[in-house]
Amino acid sequence: MSNRSNGTRGGRGGTADGGRLRAVAAALAAAGLALAGCSSSPAHPVSASSDARPPLTIGISLSLTGDFSDSGKSAQRGYQLWARTVNAAGGVLGRKVVLDVVDDTSSPTQVVTNYQNLITKNHVDLVFGPFSSLLTVPASQVAKRYGYAFLEPAGGGPAVFSQHLHNLFFVQPAPVVQQGDVFADYILSLPSSQRPTTAAYPALDDPFASPIAAEVRSRLQAAGIRTVYQQIYPAEATDLSPVVSAMAAKKPDLVVAGTQSADAYALVKAMVQLKWAPKLLYLSNGANDPLNFPKNVGAGEVDGVFSSGDWFPTATTSGNTAFVAAYTAAYGGTGASIDSTSAEAYSCGQLVQEVAAKMGKVDNATLISTLHSGSWPTLEGNLSWNDDGAANASYVLVQWIGGKLLPVFPADRAQTAPVLGKLPWSG
């Protein structure tokens, strides 16, 4: 199906119609916010109308159906919002952005076919990435084969970067396995009198969860924090009471859990049920969901829990205030209801704008060479990349304080100081 009138072809999902989004984008443009975060003025003037120049077509394969469809649709909303916002301001160097979006059904096989067709049959000018490392790995190989830059918002697993692709750019602060580093940094920054002396490390049997706990364990053990419990539990486990009972018997000061979502909720619920809590609790994922974590574990049980993340509605990063206002106007809800995948996708578009503004042209070779120099402001923070496409920044430590999920470390990105105290269910 074609839906060129709103800048997207083959797209499904999104909760606002094209007219509402266009009105939002126009308001942003009128306010001078559409190009927030651009590093310089265009090297060549943009004409008053983009109709005289050919459109800039960007091909994207997204999981609009299948296992990853929720996140795929969140990415679609971010991509669409960026396209409409930049088009309201005259496009990229006077070229209207047109998104050519196709559904990969969450399939690694289909994602390969989609990008091959987008490049060789549809002849798109640029491509943006899909959701998940599972799909990003094969998709990025197609982009490399045809010399396309591959800006991708949601594929940060080790397999992505072990390909050593110079054309790939992961638009988040750092690889997934480094997500817990910011918590380790925080613990090691504490005075010795406040540091935990023992720690437990339960982790989900998952390639994006257990390595996070292992990385933190390695660093804290090296600093003298003794490991008293370590366990990888199966993905099918729904009752984590046995894990919590085993940890409680060891009486660790600190629990660092490599989690996704459902198991994070199950772990906390088991702690609440057994009325046991460590002095400090860090969950790599699950607790960083501002909507579903309190909904699943109870709003009264969240305070004090730590996690980490890459984007927050209250962040002071480049263009974030305008993005949150535009998103909530277009799709409803509040800033807290925005999935970070939407911000990650939007940031891919910001990078295209910034390279175009700096270089006065936008093509794949220019994107690849230019993004590998300097630092680039986005909703995700200031990004730069190594030769394998991994960003060189770090995640932000967050903590539930007063029923809100707030950035607390490092100091230059914190909105408040961490709170050290008893977890709500500890008695």
N, C-alpha and C positions, 0 to 999 in steps of 0.2 A: 504494500500500500504506500501511497505517496502523500505526504503532508507538507509540501514545500512552503505553503503559506505561512507556517509558523516556524520555519527553519529546520524542520526535522523530517526525515523520511524513514518510514518503517518503525517509528517510535510508538510504544505503548506505555502506559503508566503515567504518573503525574496527576495531580488533583485539581489543576486549574486550567481553564481553557486558554486558547491562544490570545484572545482579546485581553484577558486580565493580565497575562504575562507581558504583553506588549505595552499595556498601560503602565505597569510597574517599571519596565525597562526605560520607557520614555521619561517617566518621572525622575529616575536615577540620572539619566543623561542630562536632563534639564538642570539638575542640581549639581552637575559637574562631577558625579561620583563614578561614572561608568568606567573611567580609566584609572581608578584608584590603584596605586601600586606600580604604575608604569615608571620606569627608571629615567626616562627622558622624553623630550618632545620628538615627534617623527622627523626623520631626516628629510622626508619629502612631504610637502603639504597634502592633506587629505581634502578631496573635493567635497563640496557641500552635499553631493549626492553620490552614493555608491553604485547607482545603476549603470554608470558609464564604464565600470570596470567589471571584469568577470568575477563571479562569486568565489570565495575561498571555501572549498568543499572539504569537510573533515569526516572521514569514515570511522565509525565506532561499532564494535560488536559488544553487545551487552546481554546479560542474562535476564531477559524480560520474562522468561518462564523457567521452570526447573528449580533445583535446590538453592541457587543463589539469587532468585528473582527479587527478593526484598531489597537486597543490597544493590542489585543491578538497576532497579528502578530508582534507588536513591542516587546512584551515579548519574543516571539519565536526567534527573531533575537538576543536578548541579551543572551538567553540560549544557542543558537547554537554557537555564537561567543566564549562564555566561554568554551564550550566543545571542540571546535577545537583548541583553544589556549592551554588549559591544555594538550590535547592529543599530540600536537606538542612538548611538553616538557616531554613526557613520561607517561602521565596520572596521576591519583591520586594514589600514592604509587605503581606505576607500573601497574595500571589497567586502560585500555582504557575506557573513558567515552562514553557510548552509551545512547542517549536520545530517549525515547519511547513516542512520542508526539501524542495525539489523540484530535480530534475536539469535543468540547462540545456544539457547535452551540449556545453558549451564554445561555444555558438552565440549571437551577439549578437541574433539574431532570437528565439530561444527564451527568452532572459533577459527580453526585453520582455513576452512572453506570460506568463511565470511571475509577474512582479511585478504585472501587471495582474490576473491571476487571484487572487493572494494577497490583494490589496487589495480588489478589487471583488466577488469571489465567496466567498473564504474569510474575508474581513473580519478579517484579522489586526490586532492592536493596533499593532504596530511592525514595521519591517523592518530587517534587517542586509544588508550588501552581499555581492556575489559575489567571485570571484577575477579579477584582471587589469583593467587600464585598458580593454581592449577591451570587456569586458562591463559595467564600472562606468559608462561614459559613457551608454549607452542606459538602463541600469537606473535611474540617478539621475534621469534625465528623467521616468521614470514616477513615482518617489517625489515629485518636485517637483510634478508635475501634481495629485497627490492630497493634498498638504500633509503628507507624511510626512517625518520626520527620516531621514537616510540615513547611518548610521554604517558605514563601509566599511573593511575591513582591508588591501586589496591592490590599490588602483587609484591610483597616484601619478604617472601620466604627465601631461605638459602639457595634453593634451586634456581631462583631468578638470577641471582648475582653470580652464581658459579658458571653461568654461560659466558661471562666476560664480554658482554655486548656493549660496545662504545656508543651505540645509538639509543640505548635505553636510559630512561630517567624516571626513577621512582619518586613520585610527588608526595612523599611523607618525610618526616625528619630523619629517619634512620631505618635500617633493616629491622624486621620483626624481632629477631633474637636479641636485639639490644634494648628492647622495650623496658626491661627491668633494671637496666643500668642506672637510670635516674634514681631508683629507690636505693640501690646499693650506694650510690653517691651520697644520698641523704643520710643513710645509717652511718656511713664512715665519716660524715661531717659532724656527727654528734660528739659532745664531750664524752670521755671514757666512762664517766659516772652515769650517763644516760644510755649508753649503748647496751643492746641485748648481749648476753653471754652465750646463749644457746639458741638454736634455730631448727625448725622442721621444714621439710621441702616436699609436700605432696604435689603431684602433677598429673594432669590428664595425658594419656597415651595419644599424643597428637603432635605432629611435626612443628606446629606453631605455638605450642604451649609448654611442653616439657623442656625444650632448650632454654626458655626464658628462666625457669627456675634453676636449671643447671648452671647458667651463666652467673646468676646472683650468688648461688652457693659457692662457686669457685672463688669469687671475689671476697665474700664474707669469711669463708674458711681461711683464706690467706691472711686476713686481718685478725685472726684469732677467735672468731665466733664459732663455737663448736657445733657441729651437726649432730643432733640426737635422733633424728628421724628423717628417712628419705623413702618415698614410695611413688611409683607410677601406677595409677589405677586405670582400668580399661575404659574405653569410650562408652561402652554400653552400661556402665555402672550408674544407677540412679539413686541408690541409697549409700551415702558416704559416711554413715554412722560408724562402721568399722574403722575407717581411716581416722576419723576424729577421735575415737576411743583410743586407738593406738598412739596417736599424737599426745593426747591428754596424759597418758601414762608416763610419757617422757618429760612432761612439764617444760616445753620450750618457751623461752621468752618471746620468740618471734616465729611467725608462720609466713613463709613465702610460697604461695601456691601458683603453679603454672596452670591457668584455667582458660576456658573459653567462656561460654555463657551459662548453659544449663548446669554444668558441673559446679560453677562458681556459686550459683544459687543454692544448689544441693549441699555444698560444703558449709555455707553459712547457716542454712536451716538445720543441719545436723549439729553444729556447734550450739545453736540456740536451744535445740531440743535436749541436748546433753548438759546444758548449762555450764559449758566450758569455753573459755576464751583465752588466747594468749595476750601478752601485753601489747603486741604489735601484730597487725594482720595486713598483708599485701596480697591482692589478687591481680594477676596480670591482665585479665579481661573479665567481663561480666560486671564488675563493680564500677567500670567506667561508662556504663550505660545509664544516663540520668533518668530514663523513664522506667526501664524494665527491672533494674536492680531493686529499687524500693518496692516496686509492684510485686516482685517475686519473693523477697525475703522479709518484707514488712517495713514500712516507712520508719518505724521506731527502732529498727535494728541496724541502721546503716552508719550512724555517726562513728567516726574514728577509723573506718576502713580506708586503706590506701589502694590506689591503682595508678595507672599511667595512661596517657593519651596523646594524641597529636593535634587535636583542634578542639576549641571551646567557644561557645557563642559570645563569651565576655572577653575573648582575647583581644589584644591591641595590635594584632598583626595587620599587614597592609590590606586595606579594603574590607576588613571584616565587618565593621559597623554597617557599611552599605550593603554588604552581602546578606547579613542577618535581616535587615529591614526589607530588602527586596524579596528574600525567600519567604518570610512570614506573610508579607503582603500578597505574594503569589499563591502560596500553598496553605496558608493558615497556620495555626498553632503558635508556639513561642520559640524563642531561640533554643531553649532546652529540648525541644522536640525535633531539632534538625539532626539527622544522621550525619556523622562526620564524613561518610563517603561522599555526600553531596559537596562538602567543602573541598575535599581532595580533588574531585572532578573539576570543580570550578577553578581550582588553582592551576590545572593543566592549561586552561584557556588564558589565565593571567600571564603565564610564561610565554605563550605565543604572542600576546599583545606586547609584552615588554621587549622581546627580541625584535619584533617588527618595528617598534618605536626607536630602538637603539640603532638598528642596522638599516632601516629604510627599505627592507625587503623581508619576505617570509617564504622560505622554502626549506626542504629537509636538510640539505647540506649546511645552510646557514644556522638552522636551529641546533644541529648537533655540535657544530664548532663553537657557536656563541655560548650555549648553555654550559659548556665545559670550561668557561672562563668567568671568574667573578662569582658574586653571590646575588640571588634573585629573590625579591620580596613577594610573598604570596600569603594567602590565608593561613597556610601551614607554617609560616615563619620564613626566615631568610634561608634559602636553600642553595647548596652547591653539591656537586657529585664527584665521586671517584670514577675511575675509568670503567668500572663495572656497573655504573648506574645507581649505586647506593648513595643516599644523601649523607652529608657529613655532620648534620646537626644531632639533636637528641630529643627524646620525648620529654613530656612534662609530668611531674609527679602531681597527682590529685588526691584529695582526701574529702570524705563526706564530713561536713561541719555544719551543724544546725540544719540538717536536712537538705543541704545543697552540696553539689560536687564542685569543689573549688581548686584551682591551681595553687600549689603550696611550695613548690621547689622546682628549679633553682630560683634564687632570690630575684633575679632580673626578669623572671616570667611569672612570679607568684603574685597572687592577689591578697593572700593572707599567709600568716605563718602556720606551719603544721601544729596540730594539737595532740599532745601526748597525754593520754588518760585511759581510763577503763572503757572497754567496749560495752555497749548498752546491756548486753545479756550476761555480763560477767558477774553481776550481783554486787 
